[in-house]
Amino acid sequence: MAKVDAKRMNITLACLCKPGEQHIYPVYGTVRTTGNMSVLSGNKIFGFVAVTNRDRLLVAEFSTPGVLVGSISVSLRNIKSVQTDKTLFGSMTVKIFVCDQGVNSEINLVFAKNESVVDLPYQKVNLDGLLGVLKNPEKFCKLSDTVRKEAEVKKEAAKTQDSKEKTVTKKVNHGPDPVAMMNKEKEYVLSLCKRLEAKYGKAEFGSPLTEGEISAWEKNNRVIIPDDLREWLKFAGESRLKGIPLEFYPLERFQKEQGYVVIGKREDLPIAFVTDDGEYDHKYIALDGSSRKNLGYMETILRFWGYDAKRLFKDEELEKLRPVIEEETAKMNRARQNALMPGAGVREAMEYFFIRNNIGYLYEWQTFPKCPVRQDLVDCGLVISEPDRDGYYQWKPVKQTRSVDFAGIEARLGFTLHKDIKELVSNYFYFMLEGDMDEKSFHIYGLLPTINIEKHVTGSFEKENYAGDYSFITEGHFFLLGGACIDGDDSFALEVNNDNGEVLAVEYMDKKHVKFADSLYDLFMNSTPVWYKE
């Protein structure tokens, strides 16, 4: 399953913005399109959705977060009406009716619940804002027209003042401090450069520039250099990073073009900062032929270089971890033998899955499994490390020690629980699990030590409280296990049939279901954890 986080969602949506355009109210969901509006290969996709200050609705499709593979852009002025509803599990559905040059079409959105998207802390707030715009786009467009006109007046006044004074005035940044962000990333980059020296040569840093030299260039070219780049130039007037080639040119080689200034290159891809940006923050871009790819701040440029450069040490890091990997491999072999013994069940299969999950992460990322953790959950007993530079913690599952009142649960539900479900919720605590089975992928919601298991189990049968037509699915009671993605469609719920223990992928809106595994034992034994390779 693809990983989702707010920072990369914003970067992905920013790729669709034009110079001077900013996206507002970014949210994550599933997108369905009809008609010929979509340029996407499939009809159901992962999607990042937002509106912009240029009166557009943006939808970005991603394969892995930050990798844009398709998009939809709709003028808010072409939206004729909007309908909202709730899915079976309480997620928000939005149907947008659009008329563009006499052609009618629809866009159907299903937005993830906030509590299910822990990486996106503002999902609910942003969703409320997005729906407010979509339900009254005319009001929003009028407001943005007024804001733009005021901005244009201010811009013209600033130009006039600048012409009179022949000076450049720096803009005030009211958002995140790009200089502080860049300086923090710079220290990490310099440490990587030191490690790269033996293999790839020493990084080259030119003499620092003075404020006077930078200001003189700004006056001569009538362009404001972004604060974070300004700080970098004061550290090194030019620079060349090795291993993954990244170069920032000396000031005299900066190339001013219409709307941007080329300042260097990442391998063979030119890097520039945008100048035609109204009163908004500068953006850095990569120039790939005729297209522009948004790079965010200097901090982002350095961060992604650091990600790639660190991969150059993979073999070295794996060698350090060899004893740990060998220990985990021995555990995995024992767990597999135990899971294949007569009478083995879900508990043994889960242990086998957990250890393969550990090994997959160790080989791919040189850590135990990682995930973002809310501050109130850091001390829950699963976390085994300090947070990394991105705020992710390593974790391991732990065995449960307290008993579960299954008699009380069954009394409240009014039926007997399947033995597999009992084993699932009474043996281990863990964060979310992800894996693949054949050509299908799945995720299983975490079971945390802080949770009330009795409420968790009864709540996982919540669809029993809804009235509806379930004739398309086998009769019975269904335990909500997580979610599934089949043929690019991630709108399936992963359910356990309480009557026979089968694991099903169920799509309630389209009234269809697919058998995912014969049982929970089958799911854990015969699936592949997300990073594990045989």
Secondary structure, 3 states (H helix, E strand, C coil): CCCCCHHHHHHHHHCCCCCCCCEEEEEEEEEEECCCCCCCCCCEEEEEEEEECCCEEEEEEECCCCCEEEEEEEEHHHEEEEEEEECCCCCEEEEEEEEECCEEEEEEEEECCHHHCCCCCCHHHHHHHHHHHHHCHHHHHHHHHHHHHHHHHHHHHHHHHHHHHCCCCCCCCCCCCHHHHHHHHHHHHHHHHHHHHHHHCCCEECCCCCHHHHHHHHHHHCCCCCHHHHHHHHHCCCEEECCCCEEECCHHHCEEECCEEEEEEECCEEEEEECCCCCCCCCEEEEECCEEEEEECHHHHHHHHHHHHHHCCHHHHHHHCHHHHHHHHHHHHHHHHHHCCCCCCHHHHHHHHHHHHHHHHHHHHCCCCEEECCHHHCCCCCECCCCCCCCEEEECCEECCCCCCHHHHHHHHCCCCCHHHHHHHHCEEECCEEEEECCEEEEECCECCCCCHHHHHHHCCHHHHCCCCCCCCCCCCEEEEEEEEECCEEEEEEEEECCCCCEEEEECCCCEEEEEECCHHHHHHHCEECCCCC
